Every structure is written in C-alpha cells, then in structure tokens.
C-alpha cells in the first residue's frame, strides 16, 4: 500500500537545506533510489511517498542527515553510510503477502518494466543494493535490465559515469595486436552492452557520451588499481573471469557506486584447468549482507520461444547427466 508522510526539517535554514538537498537535489535522488520513495519539497517541508516501510525509513534517514548539516558538508558518502548505519534493508522488509509496487525505468524511448516476478525482483535489488549478481541463461534480460538501470542512474544524476567491463577471454586480454584504440579493441566483446545502449539512448547520444568519458568501456584487466566512485559498473560475461579477476573487480567499487555482475555458469569459455570466478564467488559471498543475488532460469527467457525450449532441454540434459 502506497502512503505519504509530511515532515518539517527544523530550523528552517536555507544554507543547511541546500547542504541537505545537494546540487540539483542530488542527495534527495540518492535517498529516493535506495529506499524506493518519491520526495517532494517546498522549503523545509518535505513529502515522502512510497510503501509504509520505505517512507518510515526515509524519514528517519532524512532527520539524521539534516542534523548532520549543522556541523559538516553532506556528501554521497555521508548518505550511504547513514543508510548503512540505519540498516535500511531490515527496515524495508515486508510481509510476503504484501504486494510490491512495480518498478518502471524511464528511457528516451519509453518505459522498461521487468517481465515476470524474477525480473521485477532483479530491478528492485539493483535499486537498493550496491553490488548485485544476475545469473542465468541467455535471453533472460539480466544484461539488458542492468543497462536500463545504469541509464536511469545517469539520467537522474545519481552517478557520473557508466563503466562497461567484460573479460576478453578469446584474446587472452592481450589486445595489443588488434587494430584501433582501446575502445575499438574491446568493442567486439561488449557488443551486447552497446546494443542495449543504442536501443535506449540512440547511437548518436551514446557516441557523444563515450567521447566525453561519461560512458567508458574497458577490458577487465584494466580495472586493477582503480577505485570507482559515483559510477554504475556492469561486468558482463562474468563466468569467464578467474577467481583472482572477480575478486579484483569487486574490490574496485567505491562510494556512491553500483555494480552489477552478470553471467551464465553453463557457458564458461575458460581453459578447463581454471575455475570460473563467478561460480566461485557465488559460494564465497552467498551469506554476505548487502549483496543481492538473482538467479534466472528457462521460465525467464524473453527471446524467441524456441530459445526457452533450448535452455530447458540443456537444463534437463545436465540434470540427467549428474544423476
């Protein structure tokens, strides 16, 4: 059930309110994204709309942050840590029979909605977690929806950059012999990500954003040594990472950033002696709070109906093979 609540932040100090809201209300947008609420304000009066749990959590976080404005400059890092301290994930827990509002992502060419409960849950997790895993067969929308969330985060100025990462397994990540600059060398491996970007933003706009550095493409090996703040990072085809590579990638995530890792553990192209980093990390991190996991199956395939049948046939074959 959607509810609204109004609060007054006192004292009514314009300088503190400016600090609290951030430039172009960026801080409010960050709270909205994490807690899945809508915040409208006029001066020091704020109206919060969402589910009852989300609204209560948002009110508590907003009061805490406004108190902090008396002594410090509020940043995205402050907001992140305040919500972590408040254990907002626990505050957002709802009874299983409570209907969740459907997540819709606005793009230039229309609304994008998750098809089915699993895709909807995937979108909600990306909106509320800093590190997310989407694991399942081809055609389940895990990469496409991650790109949609990234574009929405860019358009609402919750992040400053979109970073697309993919392991270049076939070339052993030694790309020097390929012609062109770095983006051109890695292009073939990032084609599914590009296709989704072009569909949602248009070719011309994507090319401009790449030229300005707002969208960055990079092989996984080039992530080493970096700390990525205020960015939306997508690691695609993660089943082809090694254990060391995926650990390195996950430890690059900085404040204000969201990472989505997608892959299909049934399509590993690594040499047989190397263990898939994705398969390994699913075991290592399965009980870590704050990391979301969404597992797709044949029922979630949104491509041609034959693709769904093909995936189901392979799943049945593998199951019979192991029994």
C-alpha positions, 0 to 999 in steps of 0.5 A: 500500500502506497502512503505519504508522510509530511515532515518539517526539517527544523530550523528552517535554514536555507544554507543547511537545506541546500547542504541537505538537498545537494546540487540539483537535489542530488542527495534527495535522488540518492535517498529516493533510489535506495529506499524506493520513495518519491520526495517532494519539497517546498522549503523545509517541508518535505513529502515522502511517498512510497510503501509504509516501510520505505517512507518510515525509513526515509524519514528517519534517514532524512532527520539524521542527515539534516542534523548532520548539516549543522556541523559538516558538508553532506556528501554521497558518502555521508548518505550511504553510510547513514543508510548503512548505519540505519540498516535500511534493508531490515527496515524495508522488509515486508510481509510476503503477502504484501504486494510490491509496487512495480518498478518502471525505468524511464528511457528516451524511448519509453518505459522498461518494466521487468517481465515476470516476478524474477525480473521485477525482483532483479530491478528492485535489488539493483535499486537498493543494493550496491553490488548485485549478481544476475545469473542465468541463461541467455535471453533472460534480460539480466544484461539488458535490465542492468543497462536500463538501470545504469541509464536511469542512474545517469539520467537522474544524476545519481552517478557520473559515469557508466563503466562497461567491463567484460573479460576478453577471454578469446584474446587472452586480454592481450589486445595489443595486436588488434587494430584501433584504440582501446575502445575499438579493441574491446568493442567486439566483446561488449557488443551486447552492452552497446546494443542495449545502449543504442536501443535506449539512448540512440547511437548518436547520444551514446557516441557523444557520451563515450567521447566525453568519458561519461560512458567508458568501456574497458577490458577487465584487466584494466580495472586493477588499481582503480577505485570507482566512485559515483559510477554504475559498473556492469561486468558482463560475461562474468563466468569467464573471469578467474577467481583472482579477476572477480575478486579484483573487480569487486574490490574496485567499487567505491562510494556512491557506486553500483555494480552489477555482475552478470553471467551464465555458469553453463557457458564458461569459455575458460581453459578447463584447468581454471575455475570460473570466478563467478561460480566461485564467488557465488559460494564465497559471498552467498551469506554476505549482507548487502549483496543481492543475488538473482538467479534466472532460469528457462521460465525467464527467457524473453527471446524467441520461444524456441530459445526457452525450449533450448535452455530447458532441454540443456537444463534437463540434459545436465540434470540427467547427466549428474544423476 
